[in-house]
Amino acid sequence: MNIAIWQACAFTVPAVRIRGESVKPIKNMQRKINMRKSRKMLLIGAIIYVLVMIAIYMGVSVYFMKHFFPGSIINGIDCSSKTVEEAENMIANKVQDYSITIVGMDGKEQSISGARMNFAYVENGQVQELKDSQNPLSWLYAYFNPESYSMVAKTTYDKEALRSSMEKLEFFDETKIVKPEDAKIVQGGTGYRIENEVTGNELDKEKVFDLLVKAVDEGDAKLDLVENDCYLKPAVYANDESLTKKVEVLNKYSNMTVTYEFGSHQEVISSETINQWMSLDVNNNITFNESEVSDYVDRLADDYDTYGRSQPFKTSRGEHVTIQNVTYGWMIDRDGEKQELMNILKKGESVSREPVYAQTAFARGENDIGDTYVEIDYNFQHMWYYKNGNLVIDTDVVTGNTSKGYDSPIGVFTLQDKERDATLVGEDYRTPVSYWMPYYNGVGIHDANWQPVFGGDWYKTHGSHGCINTPINIVSVIYDNIEVGTPIICYQGSTAAPPNTPVTPTTPETNKPDGETNKPDGETNKPEGETNKPDGETNTPGSETNAPQSETTPEADIPSPENADSPEAGV
């Protein structure tokens, strides 16, 4: 061994020292060579293993090119390792067993089988699409991560057969259907209350059918009618706020009455009638039927008005006559009372009252004249004045000149006014009087100092233009005791009595009014332009010591009471 080689060896194996017979570096080298050989063999083995495993994996992958991965569930069917054809056959077999269960109220169930609707599966490539979505190389991942698939299987069925089957279900049995009813207000013993609604079990048939078709199309096995809100419902429930408010309002009126007082008679508007007139608007404001209220007031007036009506009367001479009310009597102000009644109803408070009157009378009852009145008998040419049932005066008078057609009006009238020192004006006269009490169309009671006599037949040829000529000493007493509004009863007795025939006053057939002595509203004004005396004409003209010229000169006929328009129809 030369020095160079030695140096190289010494560099490579510095631990070798030449001392005697030592061989340690050689052994180490052999060991390393052996290790290299083992590693190589292991590597070769690993490569072979990997190649084998790859071959196996690829072989399995090739298998899953035609088969579904393990754990593949399609519409609830386990299609693991199945071909597309096998999977479709399994789905078709399941379709043949298809049925849908319909769940109603209280969990009641009824089913319709696929056979009853001619249900069948139709291949449309969906299963193949699901298979194609699986990468064969991912079979190992799929093994540990199974997947379920849901698809809308293509099917066919007869919709009319489905409808027919549905309608035969017990849910649609007319004998077992209870229709829903709204909550309503009913009247009880203590007022009004809400009666609960009826839920019922009636189904919306068309809605059920539409949902059933959708469920069958999607392959659903169950249809819940309650969850899908298929039952018809009441429109109004007991807890409805508007219904509650309406009951509150109705109960306010449940005991309300309106009582009309007509002397001893009463007319009561009951709560039942009031409730019939009443309604609520959309804002729960109470309203009343004005037409119904108006009809009621009209009926009230028709029954109780006496104005313009005829009534029986027993005269002071004991005769029974029937006289028409002309300007006297009770008369309800219909428009005023309708408005007042509407106001009362809106307040909701019971009241007892009299109606609004356009005109009142002195008494109530069958005869509304009472026991204060003036009575004039044209045939007898006599006048009586009763006050509170007591005879104040009775006297002969002179009434309208019948020969000239100036007949005094017949009927029951109302004293319109009373005036001292008036001047009566006609077409051809101006006549001052001391006492003037008009009661109808310029006709009235007054003194007549030109009349030489009173009573008897004098009136037939020397009577007035229609007025009641009265001795001044008598008319003054009447004037001092009479009130405006007092009834004036004028009639023709059946026969005329001879002059100075004793008169026996009789109590009139009327009830004494209970405080009803107020004169009618608006009846106190004297006829326009008929009672004003000229200035300074307080004394009777010297030329009028005898009957005025107008009393002896023929004139045109006096107008009838219905249409007379003369300022003063008869002095």
MARSEGU-712202 format. One record per residue (C-alpha): x, y, z. Coordinates in pm, 1 decimal. Layout:
% residues N
X;Y;Z
...
% end
This chain:
% residues 571
0.0;0.0;0.0
145.8;329.0;-102.2
136.0;646.7;99.6
-141.5;810.2;-109.1
-376.1;523.0;-62.4
-301.6;516.0;299.6
-370.3;878.8;341.6
-699.8;838.1;167.4
-795.6;553.3;386.8
-683.1;742.8;692.6
-906.0;1033.8;591.0
-1207.2;817.8;529.5
-1178.6;608.3;841.1
-999.8;818.7;1092.4
-1091.5;587.4;1373.1
-878.3;304.1;1235.9
-562.1;280.4;1410.8
-302.4;24.7;1328.2
-215.5;-128.9;1650.5
-138.2;-486.4;1629.7
-417.6;-699.0;1450.2
-738.2;-467.7;1477.6
-1021.1;-509.5;1184.2
-1318.1;-296.0;1327.3
-1370.5;-61.7;1026.2
-1424.0;-351.8;791.5
-1708.5;-493.8;996.3
-1891.1;-160.6;1003.9
-1880.8;-132.7;632.9
-2037.4;-471.5;591.0
-2316.8;-383.7;823.4
-2405.0;-77.1;625.1
-2409.7;-268.5;304.3
-2657.9;-512.8;452.5
-2885.1;-231.4;573.6
-2893.9;-82.8;228.2
-3004.6;-412.9;86.2
-3289.3;-445.0;345.2
-3416.4;-98.0;273.4
-3423.2;-166.1;-94.3
-3622.7;-482.4;-43.5
-3871.5;-299.3;180.0
-3911.2;-26.9;-77.9
-3972.5;-275.2;-349.6
-4231.7;-452.7;-131.1
-4409.7;-126.2;-52.5
-4423.3;-34.5;-416.5
-4568.5;-369.4;-502.3
-4830.1;-332.1;-224.1
-4929.5;11.3;-336.1
-4962.7;-104.6;-690.2
-5178.0;-392.9;-579.0
-5399.4;-165.5;-370.8
-5431.8;79.0;-654.3
-5530.4;-202.1;-879.2
-5787.2;-320.1;-628.1
-5926.1;37.9;-574.4
-5946.4;93.2;-944.9
-6115.0;-238.9;-986.8
-6377.8;-141.8;-724.8
-6415.4;198.2;-892.3
-6483.8;23.9;-1218.9
-6755.8;-169.6;-1037.3
-6919.0;148.5;-909.3
-6926.0;292.1;-1256.5
-7237.5;78.6;-1303.9
-7355.9;48.2;-946.6
-7472.1;289.7;-676.7
-7241.2;356.2;-385.3
-7304.1;177.5;-58.5
-7560.2;364.4;153.4
-7737.9;518.2;-148.2
-8100.8;570.1;-46.8
-8346.8;691.4;-313.9
-8691.9;799.8;-193.5
-8648.7;575.8;108.4
-8537.9;272.9;-99.7
-8190.6;122.3;-29.1
-8020.8;112.6;-368.2
-7672.0;17.5;-240.9
-7467.5;-161.4;-509.5
-7770.8;-160.6;-740.4
-7758.9;-81.3;-1106.1
-7978.8;190.1;-1248.7
-8215.0;-70.9;-1388.6
-8232.6;-254.2;-1057.7
-8298.8;70.5;-871.4
-8575.4;170.7;-1110.2
-8736.2;-171.0;-1071.9
-8728.0;-131.5;-695.0
-8884.3;218.0;-723.8
-9151.5;89.1;-963.2
-9237.4;-191.6;-722.4
-9270.7;54.9;-439.2
-9494.2;281.6;-649.8
-9731.0;-6.2;-702.5
-9780.0;-12.2;-326.1
-9826.6;366.3;-300.4
-10107.8;513.1;-94.8
-10166.9;849.8;64.0
-10304.8;892.2;413.5
-10528.6;1191.5;484.4
-10530.0;1311.5;844.8
-10825.5;1515.1;968.7
-10955.0;1658.0;1295.3
-10880.7;1464.1;1612.4
-10615.3;1264.7;1425.8
-10868.8;1071.4;1224.1
-10704.3;902.7;923.2
-10831.5;776.4;591.1
-10629.5;650.2;294.3
-10651.3;636.1;-81.6
-10451.1;358.2;-249.1
-10258.0;402.1;-571.2
-10471.3;136.2;-732.3
-10785.6;345.3;-677.4
-10631.6;626.8;-876.3
-10454.1;407.7;-1137.9
-10115.9;512.4;-1005.1
-9804.1;396.9;-1200.5
-9427.0;474.1;-1226.6
-9278.5;621.4;-1543.6
-8903.0;597.8;-1616.6
-8768.4;935.4;-1713.1
-8392.4;910.6;-1657.2
-8389.1;1061.6;-1308.6
-8232.5;750.2;-1154.6
-7960.0;753.4;-1420.2
-7892.8;1119.0;-1340.0
-7849.7;1032.3;-975.4
-7603.6;754.8;-1068.1
-7412.9;983.4;-1298.8
-7373.7;1230.6;-1015.2
-7164.0;972.3;-824.5
-6788.4;977.5;-911.4
-6677.7;611.8;-913.6
-6339.7;705.8;-767.5
-6516.8;841.6;-457.5
-6657.6;505.0;-353.7
-6438.2;479.9;-48.1
-6550.0;824.9;77.5
-6911.2;732.7;8.2
-6864.4;413.9;209.3
-6802.4;619.7;520.8
-7046.9;897.3;420.4
-7370.2;737.3;289.6
-7613.7;971.1;113.9
-7990.0;974.4;71.6
-8152.4;1107.7;-242.6
-8499.4;1247.2;-291.5
-8649.6;1276.1;-631.0
-8991.7;1340.6;-772.8
-9061.4;1012.1;-934.1
-9237.2;1043.0;-1264.1
-9575.9;885.8;-1221.0
-9912.3;878.4;-1388.5
-10258.3;859.9;-1229.7
-10619.5;941.1;-1305.3
-10716.1;1274.4;-1142.2
-11085.9;1210.7;-1182.9
-11045.4;873.7;-1014.6
-10854.6;1053.3;-737.8
-11136.8;1309.8;-697.1
-11400.3;1037.0;-691.6
-11203.2;846.5;-427.1
-11157.2;1163.9;-221.0
-11529.5;1248.3;-226.3
-11611.7;900.7;-99.8
-11405.6;957.5;212.8
-11591.8;991.9;540.6
-11462.2;1347.7;565.2
-11711.5;1442.6;293.6
-12011.7;1245.1;416.7
-12295.4;1500.8;418.5
-12470.2;1322.3;704.3
-12169.5;1375.6;927.7
-12075.7;1728.9;827.4
-12133.1;2011.7;1078.1
-12121.8;2350.6;910.9
-11940.1;2635.1;1087.3
-12151.6;2910.9;1241.5
-12053.9;3262.3;1340.4
-12065.6;3374.7;1698.8
-12382.3;3574.5;1745.9
-12560.9;3798.3;1987.4
-12864.2;3654.2;2162.1
-13102.0;3807.9;2409.5
-13120.4;3647.9;2747.0
-13316.4;3715.6;3059.7
-13076.3;3985.1;3180.2
-12983.3;4141.0;2851.0
-12772.2;4045.9;2556.5
-12483.9;3798.9;2543.2
-12250.0;3643.3;2288.7
-12322.5;3287.3;2183.7
-12003.1;3106.7;2088.4
-11923.9;3020.6;1731.9
-11959.7;2664.1;1598.7
-11631.0;2540.5;1454.4
-11785.9;2254.7;1260.3
-11600.7;2002.2;1043.5
-11682.7;2112.9;692.4
-11389.6;2103.4;450.9
-11303.8;2330.2;164.1
-11341.9;2054.0;-94.9
-11155.8;2227.5;-377.3
-10865.8;2320.6;-154.2
-10837.6;1963.1;-31.4
-10835.3;1830.0;-386.8
-10568.4;2077.6;-501.0
-10347.1;1983.1;-206.4
-10411.8;1613.2;-267.6
-10302.8;1643.4;-631.4
-9986.4;1824.5;-524.1
-9909.7;1559.2;-262.6
-9958.4;1273.2;-506.9
-9747.1;1448.9;-771.4
-9465.5;1478.0;-518.4
-9508.3;1126.1;-388.5
-9605.2;1234.7;-37.6
-9750.8;966.2;181.0
-9953.5;1195.0;408.3
-10170.6;1504.2;386.1
-10266.7;1676.9;710.4
-10589.7;1870.1;664.1
-10555.2;2063.9;989.3
-10197.3;2175.6;925.7
-10294.6;2287.1;576.7
-10593.4;2485.3;703.3
-10848.6;2297.9;497.1
-11147.6;2334.7;729.8
-11400.5;2612.2;677.6
-11405.6;2855.3;966.7
-11663.2;3091.0;1116.5
-11627.4;3450.0;1002.9
-11695.9;3587.9;1352.0
-11562.0;3449.3;1678.8
-11686.0;3509.3;2031.2
-11376.2;3712.3;2115.1
-11430.4;3947.6;1823.0
-11376.1;4300.8;1952.6
-11650.8;4455.7;1742.3
-11897.1;4191.7;1861.8
-11804.9;4260.7;2222.1
-11856.2;4634.3;2173.4
-12189.6;4573.6;2006.2
-12309.4;4368.5;2302.6
-12203.2;4646.9;2535.8
-12405.6;4896.3;2335.1
-12705.2;4666.2;2309.2
-12704.6;4601.5;2682.0
-12709.6;4974.2;2734.1
-13041.9;4977.4;2549.7
-13173.7;4642.6;2674.3
-13380.6;4806.6;2946.0
-13440.5;5143.3;2785.8
-13796.9;5260.6;2732.6
-13956.6;5583.6;2617.0
-14294.5;5653.8;2773.7
-14529.9;5909.8;2625.8
-14786.3;6062.3;2857.6
-15126.4;6148.9;2713.3
-15326.2;6238.0;3020.9
-15435.2;5906.2;3171.1
-15305.9;5717.7;2868.5
-14951.5;5604.6;2802.5
-14766.1;5490.7;2496.2
-14446.8;5295.8;2567.8
-14167.5;5230.9;2321.5
-14027.1;4901.6;2448.7
-13661.6;4804.5;2451.9
-13743.0;4538.2;2191.9
-13876.5;4802.2;1955.0
-13580.6;5029.5;2021.3
-13341.0;4747.3;1941.7
-13522.6;4680.9;1616.5
-13465.1;5042.5;1518.4
-13101.3;5029.6;1619.1
-12791.3;4925.5;1429.8
-12416.6;4979.5;1444.7
-12202.5;5124.6;1171.8
-11853.4;4998.7;1082.6
-11709.2;5207.6;1366.1
-11955.4;5059.9;1620.2
-12140.0;5388.8;1641.3
-12505.3;5341.6;1714.0
-12755.1;5456.3;1456.1
-13130.4;5443.5;1440.2
-13357.2;5386.1;1145.8
-13502.6;5731.5;1087.3
-13779.0;5591.1;870.9
-13896.8;5362.7;1152.3
-13881.3;5647.7;1404.3
-14072.0;5873.7;1167.1
-14342.3;5612.7;1110.2
-14384.2;5572.6;1485.7
-14429.1;5946.1;1545.9
-14677.3;5964.9;1258.3
-14875.4;5680.1;1409.8
-14865.4;5853.4;1748.3
-15001.5;6172.8;1596.6
-15269.2;5984.7;1406.6
-15387.8;5822.1;1728.7
-15372.6;6115.9;1967.5
-15409.4;6435.9;1765.5
-15754.4;6590.3;1809.6
-15699.4;6901.0;1599.5
-15949.9;6909.2;1313.3
-16144.6;6612.0;1442.1
-16509.9;6588.5;1536.4
-16611.9;6516.9;1891.7
-16932.2;6477.3;2089.0
-17048.6;6755.2;2319.5
-17332.9;6788.6;2564.8
-17471.5;7140.6;2551.1
-17587.2;7354.9;2840.1
-17944.4;7284.9;2728.9
-17879.9;6909.6;2755.8
-17853.7;6837.3;2383.8
-17592.5;6600.4;2243.7
-17417.4;6738.4;1939.4
-17108.7;6647.8;1738.7
-16878.6;6937.2;1659.6
-16564.8;6953.2;1447.9
-16247.2;7094.3;1597.1
-16147.1;7370.9;1359.7
-15863.3;7554.6;1530.0
-15875.2;7376.1;1863.3
-15721.2;7052.6;1980.8
-15398.8;6865.7;2038.4
-15155.3;6855.1;1749.4
-14812.4;6695.3;1770.2
-14528.7;6875.0;1595.8
-14430.2;6574.2;1388.5
-14097.3;6701.4;1259.5
-14001.3;6843.3;1598.5
-14094.5;6525.1;1781.9
-13908.9;6302.9;1534.2
-13590.1;6498.0;1595.9
-13642.6;6499.3;1971.1
-13707.0;6124.9;1978.7
-13388.8;6061.5;1778.2
-13192.5;6266.6;2034.0
-13345.9;6071.8;2323.1
-13263.9;5737.9;2161.1
-12901.4;5837.3;2105.3
-12863.1;5918.5;2476.4
-12977.0;5567.4;2568.3
-13165.1;5676.0;2880.7
-13522.9;5585.5;2970.9
-13756.6;5883.4;2986.0
-14119.7;5964.1;3048.1
-14242.0;6269.4;2860.5
-14496.6;6449.2;2649.6
-14431.8;6491.8;2279.6
-14344.0;6820.6;2119.7
-14672.8;6992.3;2033.5
-14753.9;7238.8;1760.8
-15071.7;7309.5;1952.1
-15220.5;7201.6;2282.4
-15569.3;7183.7;2426.3
-15712.4;7240.6;2772.3
-15775.1;6878.0;2860.3
-15697.6;6518.7;2778.7
-15936.7;6232.7;2744.2
-16212.2;6140.0;2507.9
-16319.6;6501.7;2506.6
-16033.1;6748.8;2515.9
-16241.2;7062.9;2576.9
-16225.3;7037.3;2952.0
-16436.2;7243.7;3188.6
-16322.6;7594.1;3085.2
-16480.9;7712.1;2760.8
-16719.0;7946.5;2584.1
-17033.9;7786.8;2441.3
-17248.1;7956.2;2174.1
-17578.3;7816.9;2046.0
-17670.1;7996.9;1720.9
-18029.4;7873.7;1707.8
-18085.3;7969.1;2068.9
-17878.7;8290.7;2028.2
-17721.7;8234.3;2364.0
-17369.3;8220.9;2502.7
-17228.7;8060.0;2818.2
-16884.3;8090.8;2972.1
-16762.6;7819.6;3210.0
-16441.2;7844.2;3406.3
-16313.8;7540.9;3594.9
-16658.8;7390.3;3570.6
-16834.5;7697.2;3712.7
-17074.1;7907.9;3508.5
-16936.2;8261.2;3494.8
-17194.2;8415.7;3261.9
-17474.4;8321.7;3028.2
-17624.6;8579.0;2799.3
-17826.4;8636.2;2486.3
-17619.2;8740.8;2188.3
-17653.4;8841.4;1826.1
-17465.3;8629.9;1572.9
-17419.6;8649.9;1195.7
-17693.5;8786.1;971.9
-17829.2;8476.1;800.4
-18042.8;8674.5;557.2
-17727.2;8819.6;407.2
-17528.5;8496.5;423.1
-17310.7;8611.3;712.4
-17359.9;8291.5;911.8
-17125.6;8260.5;1207.2
-16880.8;7968.3;1174.4
-16959.8;7636.4;1341.2
-16695.0;7429.5;1519.1
-16456.5;7427.7;1812.6
-16211.6;7713.4;1794.9
-15934.3;7856.5;2007.7
-15937.2;8207.6;2150.1
-15653.1;8369.7;1959.8
-15619.9;8703.1;2136.7
-15791.1;8958.3;2363.1
-15765.2;9335.6;2325.4
-15917.8;9649.9;2470.9
-16036.1;9942.0;2260.6
-15980.8;9790.8;1921.1
-16108.4;9911.6;1586.1
-16265.0;9646.8;1363.9
-16202.9;9710.1;997.0
-16400.2;9569.0;706.1
-16443.4;9648.7;340.1
-16692.9;9921.4;414.3
-16663.2;9987.3;785.4
-16434.6;10089.9;1070.1
-16600.5;10012.3;1399.8
-16441.5;10074.7;1738.6
-16520.4;9832.8;2022.0
-16419.7;9824.0;2386.2
-16353.5;9450.8;2408.9
-16223.5;9235.8;2130.2
-16165.2;8857.0;2149.6
-16100.7;8698.8;1803.6
-16112.1;8321.5;1757.9
-16136.4;8244.4;1383.8
-16060.6;8429.3;1058.6
-16147.2;8772.7;1197.2
-16456.8;8645.1;1376.0
-16465.3;8712.8;1749.2
-16658.9;8814.8;2056.0
-16704.9;9188.1;2120.7
-16939.5;9447.6;2256.3
-17198.6;9603.1;2019.3
-17361.7;9915.5;2156.0
-17552.6;9959.4;1830.0
-17764.6;9650.0;1890.3
-18096.6;9744.3;2047.9
-18176.3;9388.2;2148.1
-17994.9;9056.6;2195.9
-18132.2;8710.4;2146.4
-18441.9;8586.7;1966.5
-18462.7;8611.9;1585.8
-18306.3;8956.7;1564.9
-17987.3;8805.4;1415.8
-18167.9;8675.7;1106.9
-18214.2;9026.3;969.5
-18000.5;9249.3;1189.7
-17712.6;9022.4;1274.4
-17341.1;9080.0;1238.9
-17093.5;8995.8;969.2
-17025.0;8676.7;1166.4
-16900.8;8809.7;1501.0
-17069.8;8745.6;1834.2
-17229.8;9072.1;1942.3
-17248.7;9076.2;2321.0
-17381.6;9321.2;2579.5
-17089.3;9530.6;2703.3
-17154.1;9457.1;3069.7
-17134.4;9085.4;2991.5
-16841.2;9087.2;2751.9
-16633.7;9280.0;3005.6
-16676.0;8995.5;3256.1
-16571.6;8740.5;2998.7
-16273.1;8950.5;2901.1
-16153.8;8979.9;3260.5
-16179.2;8603.9;3324.5
-16085.6;8435.1;2999.5
-15741.4;8323.7;2881.2
-15602.2;8308.0;2531.3
-15626.7;7948.8;2411.5
-15966.8;7887.3;2569.4
-16192.5;7671.6;2350.3
-16484.8;7846.7;2181.8
-16763.5;7598.3;2102.1
-17007.4;7714.4;1835.4
-17300.6;7507.1;1711.4
-17662.3;7518.5;1608.7
-17897.2;7366.9;1854.9
-18174.3;7147.5;1725.7
-18446.9;7402.3;1800.4
-18464.3;7765.7;1889.4
-18612.7;7848.5;2231.3
-18838.7;8142.3;2289.1
-18678.6;8449.8;2434.8
-18623.1;8444.9;2812.5
-18645.9;8065.1;2822.6
-18476.6;7961.8;3147.5
-18135.6;7815.3;3094.4
-18013.3;7541.6;3319.4
-17638.5;7512.1;3282.5
-17515.3;7156.9;3275.8
-17178.1;7015.0;3350.2
-17000.3;6947.1;3022.7
-16901.3;6592.4;2930.5
-16530.9;6656.8;2959.6
-16265.4;6571.0;3210.6
-16106.6;6850.6;3398.5
-15749.5;6877.7;3273.1
-15471.7;6792.7;3512.7
-15272.5;7107.4;3494.5
-15314.1;7115.6;3116.9
-15429.7;7472.4;3086.9
-15142.7;7617.5;2892.7
-15252.7;7795.5;2583.6
-15129.8;7652.1;2253.9
-14798.2;7767.5;2130.2
-14819.0;8024.4;1861.5
-15195.3;8070.1;1887.6
-15194.0;8399.0;2074.6
-15127.9;8642.3;1793.7
-15420.9;8842.8;1673.1
-15503.9;8834.7;1303.4
-15266.9;9049.9;1106.9
-15400.8;9401.6;1077.1
-15734.5;9311.7;1231.1
-15727.0;9454.5;1578.0
-15523.5;9771.8;1566.4
-15731.3;10066.3;1664.7
-15667.4;10397.7;1495.8
-15496.1;10661.1;1700.3
-15741.9;10850.6;1906.1
-16034.4;10627.1;1820.5
-16120.8;10529.6;2175.3
-16466.1;10684.1;2169.1
-16752.8;10555.4;1967.5
-16828.2;10803.4;1685.4
-17142.5;11004.4;1739.5
-17284.5;10876.2;1420.9
-17247.3;10514.1;1549.8
-17496.6;10525.4;1837.6
-17717.0;10310.1;1627.8
-17614.5;10004.7;1434.7
-17334.3;10084.9;1192.9
-17429.9;10146.5;836.7
-17250.6;9832.7;740.5
-17490.3;9637.6;957.0
-17791.9;9751.0;762.5
-17651.6;9775.1;414.3
-17651.2;9460.4;205.5
-17301.4;9343.4;127.9
-17134.2;9056.1;-46.3
-17152.7;8720.8;122.5
-16894.7;8654.9;391.0
-16630.4;8396.9;294.3
-16666.4;8049.6;440.9
-16462.4;7981.4;755.2
-16221.4;7771.1;555.8
-16118.6;8047.2;317.3
-16224.9;8374.5;476.8
-15951.4;8630.7;454.5
-16127.8;8951.8;558.5
-15945.2;9135.5;838.1
-16269.0;9135.7;1033.3
-16550.9;8922.7;906.5
-16828.8;9045.6;1115.9
-16894.5;9325.3;1358.0
% end
